[in-house]
């Protein structure tokens, strides 16, 4: 569980921390919780820049954290990730899938009631959609928007699915093997990216 000597960062981890030598980054003060549970943790507001030198990070992971940044903050973070990730490194991002959830609005969003209190309490699909996409979030993403943001930051990026790699890349395979990923009822948009 100590890791393999690679520099691996889980950005916006909150308490969904990753072992195996990953450094879990979050702006919340979770140091005591992390120490109590045996995780590596560094308090960091990623909006202010990542505390890593250029091309020193092997792997990066963001699971349902990126949507808490505004589009400008997200673009800035992606550029900083492009700076710190090694040329042979990899990045995996999962966010709520706006396209999928908007389609769900046309049919029925009740299947997501158990994953979101606001969704469960809403009696209409419009309220459920708001709880799933906008409540507490600063931005929303469909595949076109997230892929464009990654490409503009200097990444090669491909959409994939829960627990699947977009391509046969050792970094992506290692992220899948070590990081905790949740499906959220198929409502997640998952993208793998690599420096160009």
C-alpha positions, 0 to 999 in steps of 0.5 A: 500500500505504500506505493511504487515510487511514482508521483500520483495525485488524486485531486479533490479527493475529499474522503474518497482517498486512494492508497498505493502511494497516491497523494490525496489533495483537497482544499478541506482540512482532512489531515487528521482523517487521512492520518487516522485511516493511513492515507497520504494527504496534502491540503491544497487548493488546486485553483491556486496551482499544483505544488509540483515541479514541471513534468514530475507527476506520473498519474493524476485522477479527478473523480467528481471534483472538476465540476466544482470549479468554474470553467475558467478555474478548470481551464487553468487547472488543466493547463497546470496539470499539463505542466506537471504531468510527465510526457508518458503520464496519464490523467483520468477525469470523471464528472456528471454527464450532462448529456446523459442526465439531460436525456434522462430528464426526458424519460425519468430521473427517479433512478438517481434518487438514492445517490443524491438527496436533492434528487430524492426530495424533488417531486419533478424531473426538473428539480431532480436534474437541477440537483444532479447537475447544478446544485453545488457545482460551478460547471457542467460537462458533456463529452464535447465540452470536456474533451475540448477543454482537455485538448485546449490545455495540451492533452490528447483525450478520449471518452471512455466508460466506467472501469474501462481504459480509453486506450492500452496505456500503462498509466491509464491501466494503473489508474484503473487498478488503484483509484476508486471509481464509482459509476453513479448509476451510469451518470458519469462522463469519464475521459482519459488524457495524455500529454501531446 
